[in-house]
């Protein structure tokens, strides 16, 4: 099919087609609605949240009056510091009138004002025909003690009512897909006015215009990633604000710029009205300046000048945060989707976290027995009646035997479960390492308990028997009771029951005597003599693919990361680091815990949770019927993948290295489905238009060649309605996915032009369970 005139969106907010210039980002004036002041010049000047805290003046970041997103290219009017005047909206159901026009998307700069809670609410977009679109507006907390968030805008500190706190604070970006064929009239914000549950604050709204074209380049973003052939990856965001689908031979995307050459063009086979895709192209060379984007539909090539300055070329990493902030999760991680986490250590000896609803993390056994005020699981009494008053945590080392540890069986199970990577807890907060820590400590599995290198054994088994598995290392930056950590010790909140890493010797809760910290080698500085050297051992001696930190407060992550990234690049390895290493700018992906989202996220994320109801380490109190079953594993995985997430699922082995057979069985059953439906899960992306049909259990994933409709509830046979504008055109083939033969399914558009009706033959779902999948194979 022939495309309409292609248009190009430039970063500075102008669109060039011939001699015509059209404004793309339409900033909506929010000044009449501002009811809160977020930015202050000194502590206590203003009250952004209920504790009289505030952001600093954005001019410290060079932001003054406008801001351009680094991920979407959207240009925002940003209020900044306004003396005593308000500068943001606390969402209270306000209806914002906007310039009536057709828009492709709506974007906002938003945050929530409660430290420990994600806040969300529904935004309603009303069109001129009185139809509406409802989209979830959500935000992570504006600051978090352990620096586990990464916003679009990162401030180096915040003001309290009387001081400056050097935990980073953040503002996040949200985007909703609109119907570009309709005229938008107003936007109604949610009601989130309760300071106890948290409020949503909107700083800026920008709408993306919908020109009459079938393809529009919104943004060109050079990355520091590279293809398998070694070419730099440049990401191009393309919209279809037109009236027809891009189909047939699709669209080939390349970049022309003096000094560079597109070696690996990108391709989009299907892009229907209202949809957006990000396509990667491989570019060789270095250059600074403007570029030309080439869009080839197989018949004509549209050449569009990109006005903003691009800087192309792979550069060496430095410890400067502006350098490290360019790092992001590699393509293999984005594609991998499913990983297995393993919590195993001396805490597996007591293996106790009580049972629901009083369950707590079993791997926190030592801490809970010494912090009774926070001990809802009654680890105190369990320890006393099981081991007696004179038993200390380190007395359990000899019983951490690993006598039934079979590393080949472990990696075979991980593969059978369908996972593409694993993350082993190499050191938890108790300071006991499962790897060779060299001269940093003797508190390790090399010196006590198993007296062997458990990390090395598992990594070697993976390399030998399951070489496609990527290998990751969980690493706790602090240690609860290592006195060398004392200068950096902290509690997460001011509450007496707060989780804490005090950096003082633990005291036996029954005798009052100091507990030993077996194997400790005193060091001058915990960060530079123990923490960073141990991270470097995992990075270089064990060649970890994922540095999965936890509890990063005081840290030496920046110089470590620069060294690791440069070393990995020299080996042509693309590695990744999570959001818990203590430096917000370094976070490649977010790490929610026992949680998922209700909408797709632009930033890569990975939810971690245990097969146990609420423990990562082995908990002997958990009944076999309480473990996550195969159906839940599959449904959680599908839900997360449809929203740009990965699923990191944990199991906790016993102290001897054996794995609960119920957990293993559920993993194998889930893996049978995952292997049988792999193409609908791995190497897929989320759908920009929507990630789910609310209330129906329907999710969506896609590749360049196909689109997948995943039903988390059995859809039945006969006419199956999906209330979504699926990218299906005449000539496409639809089949039931999974099994030895794929059952063909006929389809038609519903009379409303939005829903699609599938005619599923009787018996098509026979033998299917957990999740039922229709595959739309692009042909038209």
DRENKEFI-688360 format. One line per 2 residues: number of its first residue (from 1); for each residue z, x, y of C-alpha. Coordinates in nm, 3 decimals, m for minus. Example, Ala and Ser with C-alpha at 12.3 -4.5 7.8 and 13.67 -1.06 7.14 Angstrom:
2
1> 0.780 1.230 m0.450  0.714 1.367 m0.106 $
END
This chain:
780
1> 0.000 0.000 0.000  m0.060 0.110 0.357 $
3> 0.241 0.172 0.577  0.286 0.042 0.925 $
5> 0.309 0.302 1.202  0.587 0.546 1.118 $
7> 0.840 0.633 1.381  1.087 0.918 1.425 $
9> 1.437 0.899 1.560  1.554 1.205 1.748 $
11> 1.912 1.320 1.767  1.932 1.291 2.145 $
13> 1.872 0.915 2.127  1.497 0.885 2.181 $
15> 1.209 0.790 1.959  0.869 0.949 2.008 $
17> 0.545 0.784 1.892  0.252 0.902 2.096 $
19> 0.357 0.874 2.459  0.615 0.599 2.407 $
21> 0.989 0.666 2.419  1.227 0.403 2.285 $
23> 1.607 0.415 2.296  1.748 0.415 1.943 $
25> 2.126 0.415 1.981  2.245 0.124 2.191 $
27> 2.604 0.185 2.295  2.807 m0.132 2.344 $
29> 3.042 m0.125 2.641  3.395 m0.177 2.511 $
31> 3.579 m0.113 2.837  3.648 m0.486 2.897 $
33> 3.816 m0.506 2.556  4.027 m0.190 2.562 $
35> 4.394 m0.272 2.502  4.546 0.055 2.384 $
37> 4.566 0.415 2.502  4.511 0.684 2.237 $
39> 4.455 1.007 2.433  4.728 1.187 2.619 $
41> 4.758 1.511 2.812  5.113 1.586 2.699 $
43> 5.380 1.460 2.456  5.509 1.111 2.527 $
45> 5.247 1.024 2.786  5.108 0.735 2.585 $
47> 5.179 0.519 2.282  4.884 0.509 2.045 $
49> 5.106 0.406 1.752  5.446 0.243 1.714 $
51> 5.616 0.585 1.733  5.481 0.670 2.080 $
53> 5.244 0.934 1.943  4.892 1.010 2.062 $
55> 4.580 1.218 2.024  4.525 1.510 2.264 $
57> 4.256 1.507 2.529  3.913 1.514 2.350 $
59> 3.789 1.768 2.604  3.971 2.035 2.400 $
61> 3.688 1.979 2.148  3.419 1.972 2.415 $
63> 3.386 1.593 2.392  3.349 1.433 2.731 $
65> 3.187 1.091 2.766  2.968 1.092 2.454 $
67> 2.972 1.205 2.095  2.691 1.253 1.842 $
69> 2.779 1.213 1.475  2.723 1.520 1.262 $
71> 2.640 1.305 0.956  2.433 1.016 1.092 $
73> 2.296 1.132 1.428  2.437 0.818 1.593 $
75> 2.514 0.871 1.962  2.837 0.708 2.085 $
77> 2.978 0.641 2.427  3.319 0.799 2.377 $
79> 3.591 0.706 2.628  3.792 1.027 2.614 $
81> 4.086 1.087 2.843  4.114 0.811 3.105 $
83> 4.436 0.899 3.291  4.653 0.586 3.261 $
85> 4.370 0.352 3.156  4.329 0.221 2.798 $
87> 4.059 0.382 2.585  4.040 0.190 2.255 $
89> 4.071 m0.152 2.096  4.352 m0.258 1.865 $
91> 4.161 m0.503 1.647  4.294 m0.853 1.712 $
93> 3.997 m1.075 1.633  3.807 m0.999 1.954 $
95> 3.448 m1.122 1.971  3.230 m0.865 2.142 $
97> 2.913 m0.988 2.305  2.626 m0.746 2.266 $
99> 2.272 m0.718 2.410  2.069 m0.961 2.199 $
101> 1.816 m0.768 1.997  1.721 m0.671 1.644 $
103> 1.930 m0.388 1.504  1.912 m0.193 1.183 $
105> 2.279 m0.094 1.162  2.610 m0.102 1.345 $
107> 2.834 0.205 1.363  3.185 0.252 1.493 $
109> 3.434 0.529 1.557  3.756 0.394 1.411 $
111> 4.098 0.493 1.284  4.424 0.341 1.158 $
113> 4.763 0.421 1.304  4.997 0.434 1.004 $
115> 5.055 0.769 0.836  5.060 0.670 0.470 $
117> 4.831 0.367 0.457  4.462 0.292 0.457 $
119> 4.397 m0.015 0.671  4.104 m0.252 0.636 $
121> 3.974 m0.585 0.760  3.648 m0.776 0.778 $
123> 3.405 m0.750 1.068  3.179 m1.052 1.124 $
125> 2.830 m1.005 1.268  2.682 m1.324 1.411 $
127> 2.306 m1.366 1.457  2.122 m1.591 1.702 $
129> 2.049 m1.844 1.425  2.428 m1.871 1.369 $
131> 2.412 m1.700 1.032  2.670 m1.429 0.974 $
133> 2.720 m1.106 0.787  3.068 m0.991 0.682 $
135> 3.140 m0.622 0.628  3.460 m0.437 0.550 $
137> 3.590 m0.209 0.826  3.838 0.038 0.684 $
139> 4.000 0.362 0.784  4.215 0.634 0.639 $
141> 4.533 0.721 0.836  4.481 0.899 1.167 $
143> 4.696 1.186 1.038  4.845 1.287 0.705 $
145> 5.120 1.542 0.651  4.937 1.746 0.388 $
147> 4.605 1.746 0.576  4.425 1.553 0.301 $
149> 4.196 1.360 0.535  3.878 1.475 0.702 $
151> 3.747 1.259 0.982  3.420 1.274 1.168 $
153> 3.623 1.404 1.463  3.910 1.642 1.382 $
155> 4.178 1.724 1.639  4.391 2.035 1.573 $
157> 4.716 1.856 1.653  4.873 1.537 1.784 $
159> 5.144 1.462 2.037  5.470 1.305 1.927 $
161> 5.696 1.135 2.179  5.855 1.469 2.268 $
163> 5.662 1.750 2.101  5.331 1.880 1.969 $
165> 5.276 1.845 1.593  5.015 2.074 1.442 $
167> 4.907 1.848 1.159  4.545 1.756 1.225 $
169> 4.458 1.408 1.351  4.130 1.230 1.289 $
171> 3.880 0.965 1.395  3.645 0.829 1.129 $
173> 3.293 0.687 1.129  3.191 0.354 0.981 $
175> 2.841 0.210 0.941  2.730 m0.137 0.832 $
177> 2.377 m0.235 0.730  2.245 m0.526 0.935 $
179> 1.948 m0.760 0.885  1.679 m0.599 1.105 $
181> 1.468 m0.914 1.101  1.736 m1.114 1.285 $
183> 1.863 m1.101 1.643  2.227 m1.000 1.662 $
185> 2.442 m1.189 1.911  2.802 m1.078 1.869 $
187> 3.052 m0.877 1.666  3.394 m1.017 1.577 $
189> 3.660 m0.761 1.489  3.928 m0.821 1.225 $
191> 4.290 m0.905 1.301  4.509 m0.601 1.226 $
193> 4.798 m0.621 1.470  5.098 m0.557 1.244 $
195> 5.251 m0.217 1.320  5.434 m0.219 0.986 $
197> 5.118 m0.250 0.775  4.904 m0.056 1.022 $
199> 4.644 m0.139 1.286  4.276 m0.059 1.314 $
201> 4.161 0.100 1.641  3.796 0.100 1.752 $
203> 3.688 0.363 2.009  3.314 0.307 2.023 $
205> 3.037 0.084 1.887  2.674 0.190 1.867 $
207> 2.383 m0.016 1.737  2.065 0.133 1.591 $
209> 1.749 m0.035 1.717  1.488 m0.185 1.486 $
211> 1.135 m0.094 1.596  0.842 m0.271 1.432 $
213> 0.770 m0.010 1.167  0.813 0.036 0.793 $
215> 0.971 0.380 0.811  1.187 0.550 1.067 $
217> 1.344 0.894 1.046  1.694 0.857 1.185 $
219> 1.833 1.205 1.138  1.747 1.555 1.017 $
221> 2.047 1.757 0.898  2.020 2.118 0.777 $
223> 2.282 2.199 0.514  2.418 2.519 0.364 $
225> 2.324 2.402 0.013  2.026 2.531 m0.178 $
227> 1.796 2.404 m0.452  1.769 2.555 m0.800 $
229> 1.478 2.761 m0.667  1.695 2.901 m0.388 $
231> 1.551 2.703 m0.097  1.774 2.564 0.177 $
233> 1.841 2.192 0.148  1.759 1.988 0.458 $
235> 1.869 1.623 0.447  1.645 1.363 0.613 $
237> 1.773 1.009 0.671  1.500 0.746 0.661 $
239> 1.533 0.376 0.748  1.304 0.084 0.682 $
241> 1.353 m0.161 0.969  1.019 m0.331 0.899 $
243> 0.912 m0.639 0.705  0.759 m0.483 0.394 $
245> 0.884 m0.257 0.116  0.761 0.098 0.088 $
247> 0.634 0.094 m0.269  0.345 0.219 m0.482 $
249> 0.312 0.594 m0.439  0.603 0.584 m0.194 $
251> 0.661 0.841 0.075  0.663 1.220 0.064 $
253> 0.877 1.390 0.327  0.841 1.746 0.455 $
255> 0.936 1.950 0.760  0.711 2.176 0.967 $
257> 0.874 2.437 1.190  0.755 2.783 1.298 $
259> 0.915 3.047 1.078  0.984 2.806 0.792 $
261> 0.793 2.641 0.512  0.869 2.328 0.309 $
263> 0.855 2.448 m0.050  1.004 2.137 m0.213 $
265> 0.913 1.812 m0.035  1.136 1.509 m0.069 $
267> 1.018 1.178 m0.206  1.108 0.811 m0.169 $
269> 0.940 0.577 m0.413  1.098 0.252 m0.294 $
271> 1.252 0.156 0.038  1.272 m0.211 0.130 $
273> 1.352 m0.374 0.466  1.705 m0.306 0.587 $
275> 1.755 m0.015 0.350  1.824 0.351 0.419 $
277> 1.792 0.660 0.202  1.878 1.024 0.244 $
279> 1.625 1.256 0.091  1.663 1.631 0.036 $
281> 1.381 1.875 0.099  1.378 2.246 0.012 $
283> 1.290 2.476 0.304  1.238 2.852 0.308 $
285> 1.278 3.066 0.621  1.491 3.085 0.934 $
287> 1.426 2.931 1.273  1.580 2.763 1.577 $
289> 1.404 2.497 1.776  1.229 2.165 1.738 $
291> 1.042 2.055 1.428  0.780 1.813 1.304 $
293> 0.859 1.567 1.027  0.563 1.485 0.801 $
295> 0.562 1.147 0.627  0.285 1.117 0.369 $
297> 0.217 0.781 0.205  m0.065 0.913 m0.011 $
299> m0.333 0.794 0.229  m0.228 0.909 0.573 $
301> 0.015 1.166 0.709  0.224 1.075 1.009 $
303> 0.338 1.374 1.216  0.642 1.313 1.431 $
305> 0.805 1.561 1.669  1.179 1.596 1.625 $
307> 1.319 1.666 1.969  1.664 1.799 1.888 $
309> 1.722 2.166 1.819  1.755 2.253 1.452 $
311> 1.895 2.577 1.316  1.752 2.662 0.974 $
313> 1.862 2.938 0.740  2.144 3.007 0.497 $
315> 2.419 3.207 0.665  2.717 3.410 0.548 $
317> 3.048 3.227 0.541  3.329 3.341 0.769 $
319> 3.690 3.227 0.791  3.612 3.055 1.122 $
321> 3.657 2.680 1.078  3.324 2.608 1.247 $
323> 3.160 2.805 0.965  3.367 2.663 0.680 $
325> 3.317 2.306 0.803  2.949 2.337 0.706 $
327> 3.041 2.360 0.338  3.006 2.041 0.135 $
329> 3.005 1.924 m0.223  2.703 2.058 m0.414 $
331> 2.444 1.831 m0.569  2.574 1.887 m0.921 $
333> 2.913 1.748 m0.818  2.759 1.449 m0.643 $
335> 2.555 1.380 m0.957  2.832 1.447 m1.212 $
337> 3.030 1.126 m1.135  3.287 1.157 m1.417 $
339> 3.543 1.427 m1.482  3.854 1.471 m1.696 $
341> 4.178 1.603 m1.552  4.448 1.755 m1.775 $
343> 4.817 1.791 m1.682  4.989 2.025 m1.924 $
345> 5.284 2.258 m1.883  5.659 2.299 m1.947 $
347> 5.711 1.947 m1.807  5.542 1.827 m2.128 $
349> 5.856 1.933 m2.318  6.083 1.657 m2.178 $
351> 5.772 1.443 m2.130  5.961 1.167 m1.956 $
353> 5.875 0.934 m1.671  6.031 0.610 m1.797 $
355> 5.819 0.294 m1.827  5.658 0.046 m1.589 $
357> 5.776 m0.074 m1.338  6.021 0.217 m1.313 $
359> 5.774 0.484 m1.413  5.721 0.798 m1.208 $
361> 5.511 1.107 m1.264  5.642 1.283 m1.577 $
363> 5.526 1.619 m1.441  5.783 1.572 m1.162 $
365> 6.070 1.563 m1.415  6.247 1.872 m1.280 $
367> 6.230 1.758 m0.919  6.354 1.405 m0.993 $
369> 6.653 1.524 m1.194  6.765 1.728 m0.893 $
371> 6.690 1.456 m0.633  6.884 1.151 m0.751 $
373> 6.824 0.952 m0.434  6.453 0.936 m0.521 $
375> 6.499 0.903 m0.899  6.386 0.548 m0.974 $
377> 6.295 0.651 m1.332  6.648 0.765 m1.417 $
379> 6.538 1.108 m1.528  6.895 1.217 m1.450 $
381> 7.049 1.023 m1.739  6.760 1.095 m1.973 $
383> 6.802 1.468 m1.918  7.176 1.450 m1.972 $
385> 7.167 1.247 m2.295  6.871 1.438 m2.438 $
387> 6.949 1.798 m2.351  7.312 1.804 m2.239 $
389> 7.465 1.928 m1.911  7.404 2.299 m1.960 $
391> 7.030 2.271 m2.018  6.808 2.405 m1.741 $
393> 6.441 2.330 m1.690  6.334 2.681 m1.789 $
395> 6.520 2.641 m2.120  6.224 2.428 m2.222 $
397> 5.981 2.721 m2.208  6.018 2.813 m2.579 $
399> 5.936 2.452 m2.674  5.613 2.461 m2.477 $
401> 5.443 2.606 m2.782  5.076 2.497 m2.768 $
403> 5.096 2.532 m3.148  4.843 2.251 m3.202 $
405> 4.621 2.340 m2.907  4.258 2.337 m3.020 $
407> 4.042 2.425 m2.719  3.718 2.339 m2.903 $
409> 3.854 1.995 m2.989  3.952 1.944 m2.626 $
411> 3.609 2.025 m2.480  3.440 1.825 m2.756 $
413> 3.656 1.525 m2.661  3.572 1.571 m2.293 $
415> 3.203 1.572 m2.380  3.239 1.274 m2.614 $
417> 3.408 1.083 m2.331  3.090 1.127 m2.126 $
419> 3.247 1.352 m1.862  3.044 1.622 m1.690 $
421> 3.334 1.839 m1.574  3.705 1.892 m1.624 $
423> 3.996 2.007 m1.408  4.288 2.176 m1.583 $
425> 4.628 2.200 m1.417  4.657 2.578 m1.407 $
427> 4.985 2.573 m1.210  5.191 2.272 m1.108 $
429> 5.476 2.262 m0.856  5.713 2.423 m1.109 $
431> 5.531 2.754 m1.055  5.446 2.808 m1.424 $
433> 5.089 2.935 m1.464  4.867 2.870 m1.765 $
435> 4.651 3.169 m1.668  4.710 3.542 m1.634 $
437> 4.866 3.577 m1.287  4.853 3.959 m1.302 $
439> 5.129 4.112 m1.092  5.205 3.805 m0.877 $
441> 5.458 3.657 m1.124  5.567 3.667 m1.486 $
443> 5.638 3.294 m1.481  5.344 3.213 m1.704 $
445> 5.216 3.111 m2.046  5.126 3.477 m2.096 $
447> 5.494 3.578 m2.089  5.673 3.266 m2.219 $
449> 5.614 2.972 m2.449  5.262 2.999 m2.595 $
451> 5.230 3.366 m2.489  4.855 3.325 m2.447 $
453> 4.600 3.262 m2.175  4.551 2.886 m2.202 $
455> 4.305 2.859 m1.913  4.094 3.138 m2.055 $
457> 4.094 2.980 m2.401  3.978 2.642 m2.269 $
459> 3.717 2.792 m2.037  3.580 3.011 m2.317 $
461> 3.560 2.711 m2.550  3.370 2.513 m2.288 $
463> 3.126 2.798 m2.230  3.069 2.836 m2.605 $
465> 3.066 2.479 m2.735  2.996 2.258 m2.430 $
467> 2.817 2.486 m2.183  2.696 2.198 m1.964 $
469> 3.055 2.113 m1.864  3.157 2.238 m1.521 $
471> 3.505 2.391 m1.520  3.769 2.323 m1.256 $
473> 4.121 2.441 m1.175  4.402 2.234 m1.029 $
475> 4.632 2.464 m0.834  4.954 2.374 m0.654 $
477> 4.978 2.575 m0.334  5.358 2.545 m0.295 $
479> 5.628 2.586 m0.561  5.932 2.359 m0.541 $
481> 6.210 2.604 m0.618  6.065 2.950 m0.565 $
483> 6.289 3.107 m0.298  5.994 3.314 m0.176 $
485> 5.844 2.987 m0.059  6.154 2.921 0.148 $
487> 6.006 3.017 0.489  5.734 2.758 0.432 $
489> 5.947 2.487 0.267  5.897 2.129 0.379 $
491> 5.969 1.762 0.318  5.685 1.513 0.353 $
493> 5.887 1.266 0.565  6.229 1.262 0.728 $
495> 6.370 1.021 0.467  6.636 1.164 0.232 $
497> 6.423 1.037 m0.061  6.109 1.210 0.062 $
499> 5.912 1.428 m0.175  5.974 1.789 m0.084 $
501> 5.900 2.152 m0.163  6.225 2.307 m0.036 $
503> 6.166 2.668 m0.144  6.524 2.714 m0.261 $
505> 6.664 2.768 m0.610  6.723 2.438 m0.793 $
507> 7.080 2.345 m0.870  7.175 2.203 m1.210 $
509> 7.267 1.841 m1.132  7.558 1.835 m1.382 $
511> 7.718 2.179 m1.352  7.635 2.254 m0.991 $
513> 7.518 2.602 m1.090  7.191 2.759 m0.979 $
515> 6.908 2.717 m1.229  6.706 3.027 m1.317 $
517> 6.355 3.080 m1.185  6.240 3.267 m1.493 $
519> 5.971 3.530 m1.452  5.977 3.542 m1.074 $
521> 5.863 3.868 m0.915  5.999 3.876 m0.558 $
523> 5.727 3.911 m0.295  5.729 3.985 0.076 $
525> 5.515 3.685 0.173  5.450 3.389 m0.057 $
527> 5.110 3.302 0.093  4.950 3.647 0.100 $
529> 5.126 3.807 m0.198  5.124 3.511 m0.440 $
531> 4.933 3.199 m0.331  4.604 3.355 m0.217 $
533> 4.596 3.623 m0.490  4.641 3.355 m0.757 $
535> 4.365 3.141 m0.606  4.142 3.448 m0.602 $
537> 4.219 3.515 m0.970  4.105 3.164 m1.060 $
539> 3.797 3.197 m0.839  3.682 3.541 m0.954 $
541> 3.839 3.622 m1.290  3.792 3.271 m1.430 $
543> 3.486 3.170 m1.223  3.613 2.821 m1.153 $
545> 3.352 2.573 m1.029  3.609 2.349 m0.858 $
547> 3.916 2.465 m0.668  4.126 2.149 m0.685 $
549> 4.427 2.227 m0.465  4.734 2.013 m0.421 $
551> 4.997 1.983 m0.147  4.843 2.223 0.098 $
553> 5.078 2.273 0.392  5.120 2.640 0.488 $
555> 4.824 2.818 0.332  4.573 3.102 0.338 $
557> 4.280 2.886 0.234  4.034 2.979 0.512 $
559> 3.987 3.349 0.430  4.004 3.271 0.059 $
561> 3.731 3.008 0.088  3.498 3.233 0.289 $
563> 3.531 3.507 0.029  3.483 3.264 m0.262 $
565> 3.183 3.089 m0.108  3.007 3.419 m0.036 $
567> 3.081 3.554 m0.383  2.958 3.235 m0.550 $
569> 2.638 3.234 m0.344  2.568 3.594 m0.449 $
571> 2.592 3.471 m0.809  2.372 3.168 m0.732 $
573> 2.666 2.939 m0.807  2.742 2.633 m0.594 $
575> 3.115 2.564 m0.599  3.331 2.299 m0.441 $
577> 3.680 2.256 m0.298  3.881 1.937 m0.255 $
579> 4.069 1.785 0.037  4.418 1.911 m0.050 $
581> 4.394 2.280 0.036  4.563 2.244 0.374 $
583> 4.257 2.283 0.601  4.080 1.961 0.694 $
585> 3.752 2.128 0.789  3.714 2.282 0.443 $
587> 3.743 1.958 0.244  3.422 1.890 0.051 $
589> 3.541 1.556 m0.084  3.829 1.314 m0.036 $
591> 4.087 1.262 m0.312  4.248 0.915 m0.321 $
593> 4.509 0.881 m0.597  4.532 0.579 m0.828 $
595> 4.303 0.398 m0.583  3.948 0.289 m0.520 $
597> 3.757 0.147 m0.224  3.599 m0.194 m0.171 $
599> 3.289 m0.056 0.001  3.062 0.248 m0.016 $
601> 3.174 0.559 0.172  2.939 0.799 0.349 $
603> 3.171 1.092 0.271  3.188 1.203 m0.090 $
605> 3.512 1.104 m0.260  3.675 1.135 m0.600 $
607> 3.956 0.909 m0.719  4.203 1.062 m0.961 $
609> 4.422 0.856 m1.191  4.583 0.886 m1.530 $
611> 4.509 0.693 m1.848  4.885 0.641 m1.835 $
613> 4.985 0.351 m1.606  5.146 0.589 m1.358 $
615> 5.176 0.944 m1.483  4.951 1.244 m1.520 $
617> 5.174 1.451 m1.750  5.264 1.332 m2.099 $
619> 5.518 1.049 m2.086  5.678 0.970 m2.423 $
621> 5.808 0.638 m2.285  5.456 0.496 m2.251 $
623> 5.362 0.248 m2.522  5.019 0.283 m2.684 $
625> 4.913 m0.058 m2.553  4.978 0.050 m2.194 $
627> 4.715 0.323 m2.177  4.392 0.256 m1.991 $
629> 4.141 0.121 m2.242  3.769 0.184 m2.270 $
631> 3.676 m0.132 m2.080  3.888 m0.029 m1.781 $
633> 3.757 0.328 m1.789  3.397 0.202 m1.776 $
635> 3.459 m0.062 m1.509  3.649 0.182 m1.285 $
637> 3.377 0.444 m1.327  3.098 0.200 m1.243 $
639> 3.287 0.064 m0.943  3.351 0.412 m0.801 $
641> 2.999 0.541 m0.862  2.851 0.239 m0.683 $
643> 3.051 0.342 m0.375  2.958 0.713 m0.365 $
645> 3.265 0.816 m0.562  3.346 1.026 m0.865 $
647> 3.612 0.932 m1.120  3.857 1.204 m1.228 $
649> 4.050 1.057 m1.522  4.360 1.236 m1.649 $
651> 4.535 1.268 m1.981  4.855 1.462 m2.053 $
653> 4.884 1.650 m2.385  5.214 1.698 m2.562 $
655> 5.394 2.033 m2.543  5.232 2.145 m2.869 $
657> 4.882 2.074 m2.731  4.818 1.758 m2.932 $
659> 4.662 1.460 m2.756  4.779 1.103 m2.803 $
661> 4.530 0.948 m3.042  4.526 0.616 m2.856 $
663> 4.410 0.794 m2.542  4.155 0.998 m2.736 $
665> 4.020 0.687 m2.906  3.979 0.499 m2.578 $
667> 3.801 0.800 m2.428  3.555 0.814 m2.719 $
669> 3.484 0.441 m2.698  3.424 0.465 m2.322 $
671> 3.205 0.767 m2.385  2.987 0.573 m2.626 $
673> 2.901 0.331 m2.345  2.865 0.609 m2.087 $
675> 2.627 0.812 m2.304  2.426 0.498 m2.381 $
677> 2.390 0.405 m2.013  2.386 0.753 m1.862 $
679> 2.080 0.697 m1.644  2.258 0.415 m1.457 $
681> 2.558 0.637 m1.381  2.470 1.006 m1.348 $
683> 2.229 1.147 m1.089  2.239 0.816 m0.902 $
685> 2.319 0.724 m0.544  2.481 0.420 m0.388 $
687> 2.282 0.142 m0.220  2.302 0.142 0.159 $
689> 2.259 m0.236 0.186  2.564 m0.324 m0.025 $
691> 2.765 m0.179 m0.311  2.881 m0.502 m0.469 $
693> 2.840 m0.878 m0.456  3.186 m0.992 m0.353 $
695> 3.375 m1.192 m0.611  3.114 m1.157 m0.886 $
697> 3.177 m0.821 m1.048  2.822 m0.704 m0.972 $
699> 2.762 m0.342 m0.872  2.449 m0.139 m0.790 $
701> 2.325 0.217 m0.839  1.980 0.372 m0.793 $
703> 1.757 0.673 m0.845  1.418 0.743 m0.691 $
705> 1.252 0.584 m0.995  1.470 0.282 m1.068 $
707> 1.741 0.044 m0.950  2.033 m0.071 m1.165 $
709> 2.231 m0.395 m1.155  2.564 m0.350 m1.336 $
711> 2.770 m0.652 m1.436  3.141 m0.589 m1.491 $
713> 3.170 m0.940 m1.637  2.939 m1.066 m1.912 $
715> 2.653 m1.240 m1.725  2.535 m1.462 m2.009 $
717> 2.173 m1.546 m2.087  1.918 m1.777 m1.929 $
719> 1.901 m1.773 m1.551  2.123 m1.501 m1.403 $
721> 2.143 m1.507 m1.023  2.217 m1.197 m0.818 $
723> 2.282 m1.287 m0.456  2.144 m0.970 m0.299 $
725> 1.806 m0.858 m0.155  1.727 m0.632 m0.450 $
727> 1.441 m0.383 m0.398  1.217 m0.541 m0.660 $
729> 0.845 m0.610 m0.601  0.560 m0.759 m0.798 $
731> 0.464 m0.534 m1.088  0.811 m0.391 m1.146 $
733> 0.950 m0.400 m1.499  1.303 m0.528 m1.567 $
735> 1.483 m0.455 m1.894  1.828 m0.481 m2.046 $
737> 1.950 m0.121 m2.059  2.123 0.028 m2.361 $
739> 2.056 0.025 m2.729  1.765 0.144 m2.937 $
741> 1.518 m0.097 m2.776  1.510 m0.231 m2.421 $
743> 1.472 m0.608 m2.394  1.221 m0.717 m2.124 $
745> 1.349 m0.961 m1.863  1.136 m1.175 m1.630 $
747> 1.244 m1.234 m1.272  1.164 m1.422 m0.952 $
749> 1.286 m1.437 m0.596  1.505 m1.735 m0.518 $
751> 1.390 m1.990 m0.265  1.619 m1.843 0.001 $
753> 1.424 m1.516 m0.020  1.745 m1.316 m0.068 $
755> 1.876 m1.377 m0.418  1.691 m1.269 m0.732 $
757> 1.692 m1.477 m1.050  1.660 m1.300 m1.385 $
759> 1.563 m1.490 m1.699  1.761 m1.308 m1.968 $
761> 1.645 m1.390 m2.324  1.888 m1.522 m2.581 $
763> 2.051 m1.236 m2.771  1.956 m0.974 m2.511 $
765> 2.319 m0.873 m2.465  2.399 m0.862 m2.835 $
767> 2.616 m0.562 m2.919  2.679 m0.486 m2.551 $
769> 3.032 m0.455 m2.412  3.234 m0.328 m2.115 $
771> 2.947 m0.340 m1.863  2.606 m0.508 m1.886 $
773> 2.311 m0.341 m1.713  1.970 m0.453 m1.593 $
775> 1.725 m0.179 m1.504  1.450 m0.239 m1.246 $
777> 1.180 0.017 m1.317  0.965 0.071 m1.009 $
779> 0.598 0.011 m1.087  0.455 m0.186 m0.796 $
END
